Amino acid sequence: MTAFIALLRAVNVGGTGKLPMTELKAMCDTAGFAKARTYIASGNAVFESALPEAEVQAQLGDALERYAGKPVGVLVRTAAEMTAVAEANPFSDRPGARVTAIFLDTPPPKDALAAAVGVTMEEMALGLREIYVHYPDGQADSKLRIPAAKAGTARNLNTVVKLAELAAGLS
């Protein structure tokens, strides 16, 4: 069995159309994923499965679409991949709450950073299937837009590290 982390994109955790994390856990259980649990109410789940990554992503994506009535973006990483994302953080000397990894399904285009607009003090770097961003003044007021990241989902590095630890602890 492989430990996986599922990262949901644009999950509304409050208001109409919300997805309670208990429902996400139930979807994982119903899909046959073992030891499923969620982490903070922003669409993160860890679990084990014998299925390959693409099938895990497809099954969870289908379950989420049935639940929401529309497609819900989901990205999947193995525990080892998530650990590698944390270890490859090019801004590891900065506070983890001010650094995000934007997770993508495929490697970012080589020109992804050059295409970014609204850059002020942010620093960016490409990863394998991620784009790292350091927001020195915080993300809330940033005007940064990275077109290549549109279909991705971001997690701060504190969350990335915690998810890697949780997934590694499943085995």
N, C-alpha and C positions, 0 to 999 in steps of 0.2 A: 504494500500500500504506500502511496505517495501522499505526503502532506501538502495541501494546497491552501492558498489564500485567494479568496474572491473579493474583488474590489468593484463595487457598484458605482456607476456614474450617475450623477445628478439625482440622487435619491432624496426625496422629500420626506424628512423624518417628522414633520409636523404639518398640521393643516390638512387640506383635502388631498386625496391621492397619496396619503402617506404610506410608508412601508415600515411597520413595526419590526424591530429586529427579531421578535419572537416568530414572526411570519417567515423571515429569511431563514432562521434556523430550521423551522418546520419544512421549508422547501428543500433544504439540504438533506434533512432526514428522509423525506419522501423520495428524493432522488437516489437514496442508498448510500449517501456519503456518511462515513463513520466519524464519530467523535466531534460532530459539528458544534461550533459555538460562534457567537458573534463578539465583536469588540467595538465599543462605543457606537453610538447611534448615527453612524454616517455611512453605513453600507459596507461593512467589512465582515467576512466570515472566514473561519479556518476549519478545515476538515481533512479527512483522509479519503482517498478513492484509489481503486485499482485501474480506473479508466485513464486514458491519455488526456493531456491538458485540453486539447481541442474538444473532446467529447464532454469533459467536465464543463467547459465554458458553454457549449451548445445546450446541454441539459439544463443548466441553471438559467441560461438566457431564455429558453423556452418556458420554464416554470415562471419566471418573472414576467414574461409577456402575458401568459395566461392570467396571472394575478392582477397586473396593472391594466390589461387591455391594450397595451401598446408596448413596443420594444423598450427594454431597459438595458442600457449599456452595462456589460460586465466584462472585466478583465481578470485573468487568472495568472497566478505565478505559483511555482513550487516554493516550498520552504527554502530550498537551496538558492533559488533565483532571488527571493526576497532578501535573504542574507547578503547575497552578492550586490544587490542594489544598495543596501545600507553601507557595505564596505567600500563600494566604488564612489560614494558621495564625495564630489570634488570640493565641497564646502564644509568638510568635517570639522573645521576649526570655528565654525559659526554656530549659533544656537539652533538646535534641531527644529524648534518651532518656527524659525524664520527661513528654513530651507524646505522646498517641496521636491518630490519626485513626481513628475507627470507620467503616468503609466500609459503606454500605447500598445496596440496589438502587434505592430511591426516596428522595425528600426526607424528612427526619425530620419527624414531626408537630410542630406549633408548641408543643405542651405536653410534648414529650419530656423537657426538662430539669426541669420541674415534677414529673414523675412519677418522677424518680430517687429512689432510697432509699439509705441508708447513706452519705450525703454527710458528709464531715468537712471536710478542707481542700482537696478537689479543686475545680477550676474547670472549667466546661463552657461550650461554645458550639456553636451549630448552624452547619453548613456547607450546601452545596448538596445533596449526597447523603452527608454525613458528619456525625459528631458529634465534636468535638474535646474532649479531656479532658487537663488538666494534673494530674499526680499529684505534688505537691511532696515527698511522702515515699516515692515509688515505688509501683508498681502491685501488688507482691507481697502486701502486707498490707492493701490497700484493701478496704473492704466495699461500695464503690460498685456499685450495680446500676441500669442504665438499661434499662427494659423495651423501649423502642423499638430498642435496639441488639442485641437477642437474636439476630436473624438476620444480623447484620453480622459483620465481622471487623476486628480492630484491628491497626494497624502503628504503631510509634513514628515520630516525624518524621524521625529519622536514616535509617530504612529508606525512608520515603516519598521523601525527597530523592534517595537513591541509586537507587531504582527509576525515578524520573523521569529521572535522568541516563542510566541504562542504556538506557531506552526511546528517549530522544532521540538517543542515539548509534547506533541501528539504521539510521536513514535515511541 
